[in-house]
């Protein structure tokens, strides 16, 4: 395998790198590198690369199929086996398991943290992990945080996988991943490693990732967080997602966490928790874009430009009399983004509302919501109470979440193969 000007490749930099076939077509992206740790000071043998192909399936590409690696891509030859990758006994994933591991230098016993590892090709054309980039973890004469690269045999302690481990270098490797993709990476981790990664994420990033994880993973991660931290993360989540997560917990635990949250953050979550699962109230967000009738088109367009809004929420504004936080004053109608774009910036949104399409109540069931969206070609449904106050909106992605199987975020059952898909 050619690697440009060097035959040494540091593996953390491969995370997320594009994988191309001989025709230059994208196969997928690198998610990890699979190695076999060996006894004593023997360097680990590199077995291959875990590549994510669509739709979010990890497959195994033997290292012998990798023809070259440059600054932008990994090139492979031959047909890729699309069977789902299942790690076999004795195999280790470099990026998700070895990075951030606490080990010791053989020379003086100083504790260091693994920042990266490098592979090199031997005379037999096999690939081995031969170098380790480590950062001092404190103590000794070395300045804290100093980075150095040493031979594999100069480090000991890689077998101690049960010890506490950080996640800074792992997260640096996956820094560019979208929350949904990082959630998929975390779902594949062990429970211990998942808790360590969650602890290393900041509140906003963890909140975004939690919203994309299966319910079991959400509950597990929340249980590992200290109470105040759990409350902070719940506050950073969208109220509907926080309510869905809390609904999975016992009532006393719900109340404990809600009490730790700021009242103005907890109140909308409490309101959402009263609605039954499978109803509009149980699916809606309480934070759609809401404007008073005297707001202008310019103001409306400025609001929907907010990058934090999902495309479905940014597709329209809901016009209501004050107050404009849910539950609002009287609901007046929807102003669609396409209509707003065709009008002068000084026009009032009250003159542009689509009042012919009536709102729905919070007790409406899923099949009625689905029919409503399809009938009127909408991406969001206004939900009002008996007094005609807007209490939230159900978006098309909320509906899809409930139409799909309960475990749709997880690996479909039956896909994991029992045959060996790769070897040593």
VENBEL-V116490 format. One record per backbone hydrogen bond with DSSP energy under -0.5 kcal/mol. NH is the residue of the N-H (numbers start at 1). CO is the residue of the C=O. Records with the same first field share a line. If there is no record, write none. Layout:
# VENBEL-V116490
NH->CO  CO
This chain:
# VENBEL-V116490
2->67
6->3
9->119
11->117
14->11
15->12
16->30
17->14
18->72
19->28
20->18  74
21->25
24->21
27->19
28->19
29->52
30->17
31->50
32->50
34->48
35->92
36->45
37->35  90
38->42
42->39
45->36
46->127
47->34  45
48->34
49->61
50->32
51->49  59
52->29
53->51  57
57->53
59->51
60->83
61->49
62->60
63->47
65->62
66->63
67->65  75
68->75
69->2
70->73
74->18
75->68
76->20
77->65
82->80
85->58
91->88
92->35
94->33  92
97->93
98->93  94
99->94
100->114
101->98
103->101  112
104->156
105->110
106->154
109->105
112->103
113->135
114->101
115->133
116->133
118->131
119->9
120->128
121->7
122->126
125->122
128->120
129->44
130->118  128
131->118
132->150
133->116
134->132  148
135->113
136->146
137->111
145->136
146->143
148->134
150->132
152->130
154->151
155->152
156->104
160->157
161->159
163->160
166->100
171->167
172->168
173->169
174->170
175->172
177->174
182->178
183->179
184->180
185->181
186->182
187->183
188->184  185
189->186
194->190
195->191
196->192
197->193
198->194
199->195
200->196
201->197
206->202
207->203
208->204
209->205
210->206
211->207
212->209
213->209  210
218->214
219->215
220->216
221->217
222->218
223->219
224->220  221
225->221  222
230->226
231->227
232->228
233->229
234->230
235->231
236->232
237->233  234
242->238
243->239
244->240
245->241
246->242
247->243
248->245
249->246
254->250
255->251
256->252
257->253
258->254
259->255
260->256
261->257
265->262
266->262
267->263
269->265
270->266
271->267
272->268
273->269
274->270  271
275->272
279->276
280->364
281->362
282->276
283->279  280
284->280
285->393
290->288
291->318
295->292
297->347
298->345
300->296
301->297
302->298
303->299
304->300
305->301
306->303
309->306
314->310
315->312
316->313
317->335
318->289
319->317  333
320->291  318
321->330
326->286
327->390
328->390
329->321  323
331->388
332->319
333->319
334->354
335->317
336->334
337->315
340->336
341->337
342->338  339
343->340
347->344
349->295
350->293
351->348
352->349
354->334
355->353
358->356
360->382
362->384
364->361
366->278
368->365
369->365
370->366
371->367
372->368
373->369
374->370
375->371
376->372
377->373
378->373
381->394
383->392
384->360
385->389
388->385
390->329
391->383
392->383
393->285
394->381
395->393
396->379
399->395
400->396
401->397
402->398
403->399
404->400
408->405
410->407
415->412
